[in-house]
Amino acid sequence: MKSRSHESRQTDLQPDQDAFRQELDKLFRSYVLRLPEKLESIVGIVNSLHADRDTGGLLSELHMLVHKLAGSAGSYGCPDVGKAARDYEILISTHLNSGTDLEPADYKRLKKGFADLAVAIDQAVKSTS
């Protein structure tokens, strides 16, 4: 029985690898294209912080959304989004752990963190277009 050469085996695997790469690329692109929806959910909470007296509940919800985004972004090839989300998560966590009410300066920092995240998401989306 003849053994097939390494080159022959590699050629046989190439179509499977190409198909896998295409599916992976679709998955990554789909994730990136859903980022604006995630951002809309986050902005809704950020905008509600001024109107709602239960800022602790809203901050906890915001923290959860941003934490998920920070964890998933790097896995889907968006390290800048992951870093911006992680920085924002730390900001939110710091305030949650303080147990104090939001002051005007806190709102300003939360809006700045959101703006940084929005820029990172915008850049990620534009890079897939």
C-alpha positions as CSV (number, residue, x, y, z in Angstrom):
1,M,0.0,0.0,0.0
2,K,1.4,3.3,-1.0
3,S,1.3,6.2,1.4
4,R,0.1,9.5,0.1
5,S,2.5,12.4,0.1
6,H,2.2,15.2,2.5
7,E,1.5,17.6,-0.4
8,S,-1.4,15.4,-1.6
9,R,-2.9,15.3,1.9
10,Q,-2.5,19.1,2.2
11,T,-4.3,19.6,-1.1
12,D,-7.2,17.3,0.1
13,L,-7.6,19.4,3.2
14,Q,-7.5,22.8,1.5
15,P,-11.2,22.9,0.5
16,D,-12.2,22.1,4.1
17,Q,-9.9,24.7,5.5
18,D,-11.2,27.3,3.1
19,A,-14.8,26.5,3.9
20,F,-14.0,26.7,7.6
21,R,-12.3,30.1,7.2
22,Q,-15.2,31.4,5.2
23,E,-17.7,30.3,7.9
24,L,-15.5,31.8,10.6
25,D,-15.2,35.1,8.7
26,K,-19.0,35.2,8.4
27,L,-19.4,34.7,12.1
28,F,-16.9,37.5,12.9
29,R,-18.6,39.8,10.4
30,S,-22.0,39.0,11.8
31,Y,-20.7,39.8,15.4
32,V,-19.3,43.2,14.3
33,L,-22.4,44.1,12.4
34,R,-24.5,43.5,15.6
35,L,-22.3,45.8,17.6
36,P,-24.4,48.9,16.8
37,E,-27.4,47.1,18.3
38,K,-25.5,46.4,21.5
39,L,-24.5,50.1,21.6
40,E,-28.1,51.1,21.3
41,S,-29.0,49.0,24.4
42,I,-26.1,50.6,26.3
43,V,-27.0,54.2,25.2
44,G,-30.6,53.6,26.3
45,I,-29.4,52.8,29.8
46,V,-26.9,55.7,29.9
47,N,-29.7,58.1,28.9
48,S,-32.0,56.7,31.5
49,L,-29.5,57.3,34.3
50,H,-30.5,61.0,34.6
51,A,-34.3,60.3,34.6
52,D,-34.4,57.2,36.9
53,R,-33.8,57.5,40.6
54,D,-32.8,53.8,40.8
55,T,-29.4,54.3,39.3
56,G,-28.0,51.3,41.2
57,G,-30.3,49.0,39.2
58,L,-29.5,50.7,35.9
59,L,-25.8,50.7,36.6
60,S,-25.9,47.0,37.4
61,E,-27.7,46.4,34.1
62,L,-25.2,48.6,32.3
63,H,-22.3,46.8,33.9
64,M,-23.7,43.4,32.8
65,L,-24.1,44.5,29.1
66,V,-20.6,46.1,29.0
67,H,-19.1,43.1,30.8
68,K,-20.4,40.8,28.2
69,L,-19.2,43.0,25.4
70,A,-15.8,43.3,26.9
71,G,-15.5,39.5,27.1
72,S,-16.7,38.7,23.7
73,A,-15.1,41.5,21.6
74,G,-11.6,40.2,21.7
75,S,-12.8,36.7,20.8
76,Y,-14.4,38.1,17.7
77,G,-11.4,40.0,16.5
78,C,-12.3,43.4,18.0
79,P,-9.5,44.1,20.5
80,D,-10.1,47.9,20.5
81,V,-13.8,47.4,21.3
82,G,-12.8,44.9,24.0
83,K,-10.4,47.4,25.6
84,A,-12.9,50.3,25.5
85,A,-15.6,48.1,27.0
86,R,-13.2,46.8,29.7
87,D,-12.2,50.4,30.6
88,Y,-15.9,51.3,30.7
89,E,-16.7,48.3,32.8
90,I,-14.0,49.2,35.3
91,L,-15.5,52.7,35.6
92,I,-19.0,51.4,36.2
93,S,-17.7,48.8,38.7
94,T,-15.8,51.4,40.6
95,H,-18.9,53.5,41.0
96,L,-21.1,50.5,41.9
97,N,-18.6,49.4,44.5
98,S,-18.6,52.9,46.0
99,G,-22.3,52.7,46.9
100,T,-22.7,56.4,46.5
101,D,-25.2,58.3,44.4
102,L,-24.2,59.5,41.0
103,E,-23.0,63.1,41.0
104,P,-22.7,65.4,38.0
105,A,-19.0,64.5,37.6
106,D,-20.0,60.7,37.6
107,Y,-22.5,61.3,34.8
108,K,-19.8,63.1,32.8
109,R,-17.3,60.2,33.2
110,L,-20.0,57.7,32.2
111,K,-20.8,59.6,29.1
112,K,-17.1,59.9,28.2
113,G,-16.7,56.1,28.7
114,F,-19.7,55.6,26.5
115,A,-18.3,57.9,23.8
116,D,-15.0,56.1,23.8
117,L,-16.8,52.8,23.4
118,A,-19.0,54.2,20.6
119,V,-15.8,55.3,18.7
120,A,-14.3,51.9,19.0
121,I,-17.5,50.2,17.7
122,D,-17.8,52.7,14.9
123,Q,-14.2,51.9,13.8
124,A,-14.8,48.2,14.0
125,V,-17.9,48.4,11.9
126,K,-16.2,50.6,9.3
127,S,-13.3,48.2,9.1
128,T,-15.6,45.4,8.0
129,S,-17.3,47.4,5.3
